[in-house]
């Protein structure tokens, strides 16, 4: 494997801290599957069984999460290197929570689940990295749940998105009616409308018919902490 590929893989949180000798040993035992997807091709469908660790090595991917029960769709765009739903590989529910579509031409690396616990699990750094990823997600979810409905209407709106986003940064699109959003964050529709229009005036979001665009979610979240 070329040095540039080593460098790319070592940027992924699960492999950070591994020396190249360890990585060479891993490559000799673990099957790495590399795939290329062209723009707009579907990589993973929501609800499919997660039986691989899936890494976005380069390019951009859009995730599409559909909640038909609550009546909204949330899309996110993120860049590689990135790990796609490592928390869906184990547990009671091992199904992907979103559909993943190539936003640009992308390169994907997958590792079968069996190799994760028979080979990669032998490396302490890998185990610690995996545990840190899972623990950070759980702690973040608990913190957001604990603070739910505490704060301003705008803060509650941001937390509503945070609890549903896979990535705390980047571009997001929320397809939802004003009535459904007001119901989900337990606020009168007119108050929600005023809040969204204020964020629109601050150029933190863009409002369209049944669509809210957040160009940079981290900027929206940071603006409420100032």
N, C-alpha and C positions, 0 to 999 in steps of 0.2 A: 504494500500500500504506500502511496506517495506521501511525502512529508506534509504536503498541503492538506491531504485527507486526514492525517494524524491530527494536525492542528485544528481542523474543523471539528472532528469528533471530540477532541479534548476540551472544546468550548462548551459541550453539552454538560449540564449539571451532573448527570449520572456518572460521567467519566472523569470529572475534574479531580486532580490529585493522583491519578494513575500515571506511573512512569511508562516510558515507551517500551521497556522490556516486558512489563506486565501486559501492555496492550498487544504486543507481538504474540505473547502466549495466548491471549484471549482469541486473537484472530485465527490462530492455528486450531482452536477447538470449537469456536462458535461460528455458525453460518450467518454471514452478513448478506442480506438481500438488498441490492440497490435497484431502485426503479425511478424512471423519469415520467413525469406527467406534464402534459401541455396545458396551457391556460384554459380554464373552465372545465377541465376533466375532474370527475369525482374520484377522490382518493378513498374515502371512508363514508359509509352511510350511517346516519343516526339509527341506533337500535341494533346494529351488527355486533356480533360477539367480538370482544377484544381478546385476541389470542396471540398478539405480537406487541413488543415494544416498538413504537413507530416514531422515527425522528425525521423532522424536516431539516435537511442539511443546508439548503439554500433556496432562495426564492420566497414568494409570499403565498400564504394559504388563507382562505376565508372559512371560518366555521359558521355553521347555520344551525341554530337550536330552535326547534319548533315546539311550542307548548300549545297544542290544540285545545286542551282543557281550559286554559286561562286566556286563550285567544291572542297570543303574541308570538312574534318571531324575532330572535336576536341574532345579528351577524357580527362577527369580529374578524379583523384582518391582522395577521402577525407575520413576522419575518423569521427566517431561519438564522442560526440554528435554534431549534425548538423541539421539545418532547410533547407529543400529542397524547393527552390523557393517560399518563402513567398510573394514575389512581384507579383506572378502570380495568387493569390487568388482573387484580385479585379482589376478593370480597364476595358478598352475597349477590351483587349485580355486576356482571362483567360485560355489560353492553355499553357501546359508545353513546355518549350523551348528546352528540352533535354530528352533523354531516360536515365533512371537510372537502373543500373544493380548491383546486389550484387557481390562485389569483393571477399568477404569472407562471411561466415554465418553472418547474421545481424538481429537485432531486430528493427522494425519500429513501431512508434506510430502515429496514425492519429486522427485528430479531425475534425468533420464535419464543414463546413463553417457556417451553421446556428448557431451553438453553439459559434462561434467566435464573431459574432456581437450581439447575444442575451444574452450571459453570460460572456465570457471573456472580452468583451468590457466594462463591468461595473467596471473593475479594472483599476484605473488610471495608475498604474505601467505597466500593460500589454499594455495599449494604448501608453504610452510613449516609451516603448521598441519597439513596432511595428513601430511607427513613426520614431524612431531613425534608425532602420534597413532600412526602405524605403528611408529616407532622405540621409543616408550615401551612399546608392547605386546611387541615383540620382546625388549627389554632385560629387562622384567619376567619374561617366559617363561624366558629364559636363566638369570636369577638363581634362579628357583624350581627349575628343572631342576638347576642346579649344587648347590643345597642340599638336594636330595631325599634323604630318609631320614637327614638330619642333625638331631639334636635329640630332644626328647621325643616320646612317642607322640601327645600332643595337638597338638604343632607339626606333625608329619607329617600328621595328619588335616586340619589347617587348610590346609597346602600342597596336599594332595590336592584340596581344594575350590578353592583359589586358581587352580590350573592349569586348572580346568574352568569357572570363572565368567567371564561376560562383564563383570560389574561388581563391583568390590571392596567395594561397600557394599550395604546393604539386606537385605531378607528373602530367605532361601533355604529350599528344601525339597529334601532328598535322599531319594528313594525307593530303598531298598536293603536287602537282608538283612544281618544281622550277619556271616554267613559270607562273603558277597561283599565286604563292606567290609574284613574282616580279610585276605582274600586280596589285595585291591588295594593295601593299605598294608603287606603283608608282616608281619603281626603275628598272634599267637595270638588266637583269638576271645575268650577269657576276658579278656585284657588290654584288648582293644578295648571290651568291655562295661564294664569297670571305668572306663576313661577317659571313656566317654560318660556314664555315670551320675554321675561326678564333675562334668562340665561341666553336667549337668542340675541337680545340687544347687546349683551356682553361678548358676543361672538364665540361663546363656549359650545353652543349647539346650533343646529340648523333645523328649522321646522318645515315639514312638508305634510301633505295630506296623509294621515295615518302613518307617518314616518318621522322619527327623531334621529338625526344624524349627529354623532359626537366625533368630531375630527380627531381629537386627542383626549382620550378618557382621563389620562393622568393630569392634564391641565384642568379639566373640570373638577376633579377631586381635590387638587391642590388649591384651587381658587376658594373653596369653601373652608379651608383651614387657615386662611390668612386673616 
